[in-house]
Amino acid sequence: MEEMKKFPNVFEEKKGRNIFYFIRTNDKKSFFEERVISKKGELFREVDPERSKLFASIAKGISQLGIKQDSKVLYLGASHGYTVSFLADVVCNGEIYALDFAPRVVRDLVFLCEDKKNVAPILDDANHPENYKDVVPKVDVVFMDIAQREQTKIFLKNCDMYLKEGGFGILALKARSIDVTRNPKDIFRITRSQLDVVMNVVDYRELAPFEQDHAVFVCKRKSSEPIDFLNIPSIVVDQKKNFLPRKEFSKPSFRKRH
Ligand SMILES: C[S@@+](CC[C@H](N)C(=O)[O-])C[C@H]1O[C@@H](n2cnc3c(N)ncnc32)[C@H](O)[C@@H]1O
């Protein structure tokens, strides 16, 4: 088993054609029925990339995530805390602000936080980042996995408010939440052009076969200036079901093809 140089506390083990991923932990406990193994006096929890877009992006070879052991992370769409539980071990000297708007799952998060002391559960709507300004500080990483139609704008609103200059924004995008009838590649292309206006997209991976029709975008803030949302093209769907950006994009490669 070898530690992945670019991702602290993340280890990979190659067995034949299979690769298994493990996260170094201090917990003997299995939180989601995952394997916990001991090697050379250290403990490791096995993470399944089919259950986590963050770890699927690592399995797909993402070059950087900007996550360090002492990072502060705002995690939007925490659900029951599967990925959060592993991320808490990755950022073992950092903090996670784990938010979801569904009370049932936040209840599970509260239980998780009894063991993972560096996670703070928040019951709120990611579409209203002003609601949690009293509990969330400026962070090194904003991660979002909420599967909503307006997820890119919601992501940028949170980056605008909480991401430090030089911090990383990571967007896990579910194409079919934006439009179930469209080719996911079109949606990824237009999403990227939205992000490009205000962020430097430093890497991007489609997540199949771990998650069909999903992609992860890793971005860095271009500047600490407030984001001018009027400059960001919206995705609109015309009556023939063609995606049309409302504005022309600065990058020709992302202009709508006629
Ligand atoms: C796909 S699940 C997230 C899975 C989780 N990231 C993981 O890897 O374990 C999406 C979650 O986003 C939450 N969600 C959707 N829209 C939201 C919003 N506007 N604000 C907060 N949470 C939201 C849902 O309640 C759901 O729990």
PDBQT file of the ligand as one rigid body, heavy atoms in Angstrom, charges set to zero:
ROOT
HETATM    1  C1  LIG A 301     -25.673  13.254  -3.814  1.00  0.00    +0.000 C 
HETATM    2  S1  LIG A 301     -26.058  13.637  -2.181  1.00  0.00    +0.000 S 
HETATM    3  C2  LIG A 301     -24.478  13.992  -1.490  1.00  0.00    +0.000 C 
HETATM    4  C3  LIG A 301     -23.640  12.781  -1.166  1.00  0.00    +0.000 C 
HETATM    5  C4  LIG A 301     -22.416  13.150  -0.326  1.00  0.00    +0.000 C 
HETATM    6  N1  LIG A 301     -21.700  14.261  -0.901  1.00  0.00    +0.000 N 
HETATM    7  C5  LIG A 301     -21.435  11.999  -0.143  1.00  0.00    +0.000 C 
HETATM    8  O1  LIG A 301     -20.522  11.837  -0.970  1.00  0.00    +0.000 OA
HETATM    9  O2  LIG A 301     -21.541  11.260   0.827  1.00  0.00    +0.000 OA
HETATM   10  C6  LIG A 301     -26.717  15.263  -2.368  1.00  0.00    +0.000 C 
HETATM   11  C7  LIG A 301     -27.123  15.924  -1.059  1.00  0.00    +0.000 C 
HETATM   12  O3  LIG A 301     -27.314  17.322  -1.324  1.00  0.00    +0.000 OA
HETATM   13  C8  LIG A 301     -28.322  17.794  -0.495  1.00  0.00    +0.000 C 
HETATM   14  N2  LIG A 301     -28.807  19.071  -1.068  1.00  0.00    +0.000 N 
HETATM   15  C9  LIG A 301     -29.439  19.257  -2.243  1.00  0.00    +0.000 A 
HETATM   16  N3  LIG A 301     -29.709  20.568  -2.435  1.00  0.00    +0.000 NA
HETATM   17  C10 LIG A 301     -29.222  21.214  -1.344  1.00  0.00    +0.000 A 
HETATM   18  C11 LIG A 301     -29.199  22.576  -0.955  1.00  0.00    +0.000 A 
HETATM   19  N4  LIG A 301     -29.717  23.556  -1.729  1.00  0.00    +0.000 N 
HETATM   20  N5  LIG A 301     -28.635  22.902   0.220  1.00  0.00    +0.000 NA
HETATM   21  C12 LIG A 301     -28.102  21.933   1.008  1.00  0.00    +0.000 A 
HETATM   22  N6  LIG A 301     -28.104  20.621   0.697  1.00  0.00    +0.000 NA
HETATM   23  C13 LIG A 301     -28.645  20.262  -0.468  1.00  0.00    +0.000 A 
HETATM   24  C14 LIG A 301     -29.341  16.660  -0.450  1.00  0.00    +0.000 C 
HETATM   25  O4  LIG A 301     -30.162  16.747   0.709  1.00  0.00    +0.000 OA
HETATM   26  C15 LIG A 301     -28.439  15.420  -0.472  1.00  0.00    +0.000 C 
HETATM   27  O5  LIG A 301     -28.227  14.950   0.847  1.00  0.00    +0.000 OA
ENDROOT
TORSDOF 0
